[in-house]
Amino acid sequence: MLVDWHGAPETLDQDTREIVVQGWKAGAALRERMSAALALDREPGIPGVRTWSAFLRTRWKHCGGCAMQQIDWAEFIGKARSTAVHLEMRDAYGVAGEAEEFAAWQATGPIDLDPDSESWRGGATIVRDATARGVQVRRARIVSEPVTAYTRWLHQSTIVNLAVGERVRWLPGSRASDISLPGNDFWVLDDRLVQFHHFSGDGDWAQEPFEHRKEPFVVKKCTGAFEQVWARATPHEDYKIG
């Protein structure tokens, strides 16, 4: 039986104790922690959440930095068997967690480039695991020029993406005018599954941040757009920002 917590998208399977958020199931680590603590209503160990009941009743508006979203991300990339490609088309993002790092860089200058540091470890491990099993992970970014401060920060931090096995390329928006692009950022896994990303106007995750599509025409459009961008784009090592 599924329980709807006050209209929020989270549901709890009373038989398996699995959390289901917008169609995603929590990973094993979170399920184990939940099973051990739920009955006693102990602290879940998630920043800003005191109890499991509070966790289940919370509508996660900022998915980017929460434990639940990190587990979903691992499960999603874990579905890839051979390829995972990602197209980013915004000049600035403001998702929770990353926005704080960007603000710190603007204030002080230094940037964390250690893939094994606390701030990078989760995502770095996911990509390393994928590439270790033979998945080719590629990321293309369409950016305006002159670039924004956010793009400058992102460019500096991309060394971490490369260190864990991603290939990254950059394409100025002025060279993408005749490419038919989807309306949102996306991932495509194995030319079979698309995950669109939805953001608010200020770059944070939208209230419903993900949209999964499997229709052949959607997959074909996204795959084709990515490959056109990739063919024109400059490898990160050669893309210089003045």
C-alpha positions as CSV (number, residue, x, y, z in Angstrom):
1,M,0.0,0.0,0.0
2,L,1.3,3.5,-0.8
3,V,0.7,6.4,1.5
4,D,0.4,9.9,0.1
5,W,2.0,12.4,2.6
6,H,-0.2,15.4,2.4
7,G,-0.1,15.8,-1.3
8,A,3.7,15.7,-1.5
9,P,5.3,13.6,-4.3
10,E,6.9,11.2,-1.8
11,T,5.2,7.9,-1.0
12,L,6.2,5.1,1.3
13,D,5.6,1.4,0.5
14,Q,4.4,0.0,3.8
15,D,5.4,-3.5,2.9
16,T,8.9,-3.0,1.6
17,R,9.6,0.3,3.4
18,E,10.8,1.7,0.1
19,I,10.6,5.5,-0.5
20,V,9.2,6.3,-3.9
21,V,9.8,9.9,-5.2
22,Q,8.3,10.8,-8.6
23,G,8.6,7.2,-9.7
24,W,12.1,6.6,-8.3
25,K,12.9,4.1,-5.5
26,A,15.4,4.9,-2.8
27,G,18.7,2.9,-3.0
28,A,19.7,0.1,-0.7
29,A,21.8,2.3,1.6
30,L,18.9,4.7,2.4
31,R,16.5,1.8,2.8
32,E,18.7,0.1,5.3
33,R,19.1,3.3,7.3
34,M,15.4,3.9,7.2
35,S,14.5,0.4,8.3
36,A,16.8,0.7,11.3
37,A,15.5,4.1,12.4
38,L,12.0,4.5,11.3
39,A,10.2,2.6,14.1
40,L,12.1,4.6,16.7
41,D,11.8,7.8,14.8
42,R,15.5,8.4,15.1
43,E,17.4,11.1,13.2
44,P,17.9,10.0,9.6
45,G,21.3,11.7,9.3
46,I,20.3,13.9,6.5
47,P,21.2,17.6,6.9
48,G,18.3,19.7,7.9
49,V,16.0,16.8,8.6
50,R,15.5,15.8,12.2
51,T,13.2,12.7,11.9
52,W,12.2,10.2,9.3
53,S,8.6,11.3,9.6
54,A,9.8,14.9,8.8
55,F,11.7,13.5,5.9
56,L,8.6,11.7,4.5
57,R,6.4,14.7,4.9
58,T,8.9,17.1,3.2
59,R,8.4,18.1,-0.4
60,W,12.0,18.2,-1.6
61,K,12.2,21.4,-3.6
62,H,16.0,21.4,-3.8
63,C,17.0,18.0,-5.0
64,G,20.5,18.7,-6.1
65,G,22.2,18.4,-2.8
66,C,19.9,16.1,-0.8
67,A,20.8,12.5,0.1
68,M,17.7,11.2,-1.7
69,Q,18.7,12.8,-5.0
70,Q,22.3,11.5,-4.8
71,I,20.9,7.9,-4.5
72,D,18.6,8.5,-7.4
73,W,21.5,9.8,-9.5
74,A,23.5,6.6,-8.8
75,E,20.6,4.4,-9.7
76,F,20.0,6.3,-13.0
77,I,23.6,6.2,-14.2
78,G,23.7,2.6,-13.0
79,K,21.1,1.8,-15.8
80,A,23.7,2.6,-18.5
81,R,25.3,-0.3,-20.2
82,S,27.5,1.4,-22.8
83,T,26.9,5.1,-23.2
84,A,25.7,8.1,-21.1
85,V,25.6,11.5,-22.7
86,H,24.6,14.8,-21.1
87,L,23.8,18.2,-22.8
88,E,23.8,21.4,-20.7
89,M,22.5,24.6,-22.3
90,R,22.2,27.1,-19.5
91,D,24.7,29.9,-18.8
92,A,24.1,29.6,-15.0
93,Y,22.7,27.1,-12.6
94,G,21.7,27.7,-9.0
95,V,21.0,24.3,-7.6
96,A,21.4,23.8,-3.8
97,G,24.9,22.9,-2.7
98,E,26.5,23.9,-6.0
99,A,25.3,27.5,-5.6
100,E,27.1,27.7,-2.2
101,E,30.4,26.5,-3.8
102,F,30.0,29.0,-6.6
103,A,29.4,31.8,-4.2
104,A,32.4,30.8,-2.1
105,W,34.6,30.8,-5.3
106,Q,33.4,34.3,-6.2
107,A,34.2,35.5,-2.7
108,T,37.6,33.8,-2.2
109,G,38.9,32.5,-5.5
110,P,40.2,29.0,-4.6
111,I,38.3,26.0,-6.0
112,D,38.2,22.4,-4.8
113,L,39.7,20.1,-7.5
114,D,40.1,16.9,-5.5
115,P,37.7,14.2,-6.8
116,D,38.0,12.4,-3.5
117,S,37.0,15.4,-1.4
118,E,33.7,15.4,0.5
119,S,32.1,17.8,-2.0
120,W,33.0,15.7,-5.1
121,R,33.2,12.2,-3.8
122,G,29.5,11.2,-4.4
123,G,29.4,12.2,-8.1
124,A,33.0,11.1,-8.7
125,T,32.3,7.6,-7.5
126,I,29.3,7.3,-9.7
127,V,31.2,8.2,-12.8
128,R,34.2,6.2,-11.9
129,D,32.0,3.1,-11.4
130,A,30.3,3.7,-14.7
131,T,33.5,4.1,-16.7
132,A,35.0,1.1,-14.9
133,R,32.3,-1.1,-16.3
134,G,32.9,0.2,-19.8
135,V,30.3,3.0,-20.0
136,Q,31.5,6.0,-22.2
137,V,30.4,9.2,-20.4
138,R,30.3,12.4,-22.4
139,R,29.2,15.9,-21.5
140,A,28.7,18.8,-23.9
141,R,28.0,22.4,-22.9
142,I,26.6,25.2,-25.0
143,V,27.6,28.5,-23.6
144,S,27.3,32.2,-24.4
145,E,30.4,34.2,-25.1
146,P,31.8,36.2,-23.4
147,V,31.1,33.6,-20.7
148,T,29.3,34.2,-17.5
149,A,31.1,34.0,-14.1
150,Y,29.3,30.7,-13.5
151,T,30.7,29.3,-16.8
152,R,34.2,30.5,-15.8
153,W,33.9,28.6,-12.5
154,L,32.5,25.6,-14.2
155,H,35.4,25.6,-16.7
156,Q,37.9,25.6,-13.9
157,S,36.2,22.7,-12.0
158,T,35.9,20.5,-15.1
159,I,39.3,19.0,-14.4
160,V,37.5,16.9,-11.9
161,N,35.1,15.5,-14.5
162,L,38.1,14.6,-16.7
163,A,39.9,13.0,-13.8
164,V,37.1,10.5,-13.1
165,G,36.7,9.5,-16.8
166,E,34.3,11.9,-18.4
167,R,34.9,13.5,-21.8
168,V,33.8,17.1,-21.9
169,R,33.4,19.5,-24.8
170,W,32.3,23.2,-25.1
171,L,30.3,24.9,-27.9
172,P,29.7,28.6,-28.2
173,G,26.0,29.3,-28.7
174,S,26.8,31.3,-31.8
175,R,27.9,28.1,-33.5
176,A,24.7,26.2,-32.5
177,S,22.1,28.3,-34.3
178,D,21.3,25.8,-37.0
179,I,21.1,22.8,-34.6
180,S,17.6,21.6,-33.7
181,L,17.9,21.5,-29.9
182,P,15.4,20.1,-27.3
183,G,14.0,22.6,-24.9
184,N,15.7,21.3,-21.8
185,D,19.0,19.9,-20.6
186,F,19.1,16.1,-20.8
187,W,20.9,12.8,-20.3
188,V,20.5,9.9,-22.8
189,L,21.5,6.4,-21.7
190,D,22.3,3.8,-24.4
191,D,20.3,5.5,-27.1
192,R,17.1,4.3,-25.3
193,L,16.3,6.4,-22.3
194,V,16.1,10.2,-21.9
195,Q,16.0,12.1,-18.7
196,F,15.1,15.8,-19.1
197,H,16.1,18.3,-16.4
198,H,13.8,21.1,-15.5
199,F,14.9,24.2,-13.7
200,S,13.3,27.3,-12.3
201,G,14.1,30.7,-13.7
202,D,16.9,31.3,-11.3
203,G,18.6,28.0,-12.1
204,D,17.4,25.9,-9.2
205,W,15.7,22.6,-9.6
206,A,12.0,22.9,-10.6
207,Q,9.4,21.5,-8.3
208,E,9.3,18.5,-10.7
209,P,12.9,18.4,-11.9
210,F,13.0,15.2,-14.0
211,E,11.1,13.9,-16.9
212,H,11.8,10.4,-18.3
213,R,11.0,9.6,-21.9
214,K,11.5,6.4,-24.0
215,E,9.6,7.2,-27.2
216,P,11.9,6.5,-30.1
217,F,11.3,9.9,-31.7
218,V,12.3,11.7,-28.4
219,V,15.4,9.5,-28.0
220,K,16.4,10.1,-31.6
221,K,16.0,13.9,-31.4
222,C,18.1,14.1,-28.2
223,T,20.7,11.7,-29.5
224,G,20.9,13.5,-32.8
225,A,21.2,16.9,-31.2
226,F,23.9,15.8,-28.8
227,E,26.0,14.3,-31.6
228,Q,25.7,17.4,-33.7
229,V,26.8,19.5,-30.8
230,W,29.6,17.1,-29.9
231,A,31.0,17.1,-33.5
232,R,31.3,20.9,-33.5
233,A,32.3,21.4,-29.9
234,T,35.9,21.9,-28.7
235,P,37.5,19.4,-26.2
236,H,37.8,20.9,-22.8
237,E,41.6,20.8,-23.0
238,D,41.5,23.1,-26.0
239,Y,38.7,25.4,-25.0
240,K,40.3,28.5,-23.5
241,I,38.5,31.3,-21.5
242,G,40.4,34.6,-21.5
